[in-house]
Amino acid sequence: MKTIRFSIAGDNSLADINEILSDQEARNSEFLDSKIAYQDQKVVNLVTFNLYDDATVPNELILKKKSQKPPQNATKFWEGVMVVSKETVVVVAYRAN
């Protein structure tokens, strides 16, 4: 399976990041993880996706700060540090069941 990576600016809100990731997933890919990186002298979130050959679209992606209550009817699949609104935050990614 092929993977792609791209960066998301660290000044985005969590809702904005969730929307960017979901938009990418609508294009036959699935969010895998994110790492903090430096790009062009800025801190960014370097995100990785699996690419699918068919029209597979994963279940809804839901991002929450670790300090927030988990969503109902969803399964945790990733946890890590992201830059959100210019701050380092522990983020948990869930998939709707």
Secondary structure, DSSP 8 states (H G I E B T S, - for coil): -EEEEEEEETTS-HHHHHHHHHHHHTTTEEEEEEEEEEETTEEEEEEEEEE-SS----S-EEEEETTS---TTEEEEEEEEEEETTEEEEEEEEEE-
